[in-house]
Amino acid sequence: MARELDPPAHTLALEGTLNASSIKEQWERARALLALERGGAEVDLSQVSDLDEKGIQLLCTLDQILRAKGLTFRVVGVHDEWKASFASLRAAHLHGGGAP
C-alpha cells in the first residue's frame, strides 16, 4: 500500500493565470511560503486558468528554496494538459509525476 504524504503546513490556492503577464503578482502571493520554517508547503493550481513556462519556473524556484531549507513542497490541481509542460521543464516531480 502506498504511503500517503503528510499534509503540508501551508496551502496557497492560486487563481486566475500563472503566466508571463501575471508572474510578478503571483510571486508576491507565493512569497509568503518562503517564511515557513518547518513542515511543508503546497500550491493548488485547480483554479488557475492558464499556466506557461514562466509559471512553472516560479514553482521550481519555490521548490528549490524550500527544499534548501529542508522543507517539502508539492503542487496539486495540475490540469492534465499542463503535465507535458512540467515534464519538458524537468518539473514533473512537483506534482508527483517523476523524480527531480
N, C-alpha and C positions, 0 to 999 in steps of 0.2 A: 504494500500500500504506500502510495506517495505521501511524503511528509508535507503538510500544509505550511506555508510561510507564516511567520509571526506577523500579526497586524502591525502596520507602520505606526510610528509615534505621531506622525502628522500627514494628513492628506490635503493636497491642494487640487481643487477641481477647477480646471481652466475652461473657459467658454469663449466662443467666437472663433477667431483664427489664431493659428500659431505659425506665422509665416513671416517673410521679409518685411511686410508692411506693419506687422504688429509686434515684432520681436522686442523692441525697446519696452513697450508697455507690459508685455508678458514677462520679460526679465525682471522688471520691478516687482511684479507679483510673486515670482518664483524666488526672489532673493530671501524671502522670509525663511525658506528651508535651510539656508546657509547658516542660520543662527542655531540650528539644532546641535545639541551636544551629545545626545545618546539616542539609541533606538534607530529609527529609520524614517524615510520619507517616501511618499507615493504621490505621483501626479496622475490625475484622472483626466483622460482626453475624451471621454464619452460625449461631452457637449461641445467639442471642437469641430468646426465645420470644414476647416482647411488646414492642412499641415504640409510644409515644404521642408527642403533641406536645412534652411536656417532654423526652423523649429526643432528639428531632430538634433541639430548641433547644440541648441540651448539645452536640451535634455541630456545630451552627452556631457556637456560641461557640468551640469548639476551632478551627474553620476560620478564624474572624476573627482570633484571637490568633496562630495560626501563620502565616497569610498576612501579618500586620502585621510579623512577624519575617523575612519573605522566604522562608518555608518552604512546602513543599507539603503538602497534606492531602487524603486521599480516604477514602471509606467503601466497603467491599466486603461481600459477603454479604447485600445488601439483599433481603429477600423481596419477591416481586412484589406482594403485597397492600399493601406499605408505600409503593410508589413514588408513588401518588397523594397520599399524605400529605406526602411530601417535596416534590412539585410544588406543592401548595397552600400550603406554607410557604416557597416560593421557595428550596428547598434541593436541587432535583434535581441541580444541578451536583456535589454531594458524592459522588454515586455514578455520575457520568458521564452523567446524564440531561438535561443542558442547561447553558446558560451561567449564571453567577452574576448 
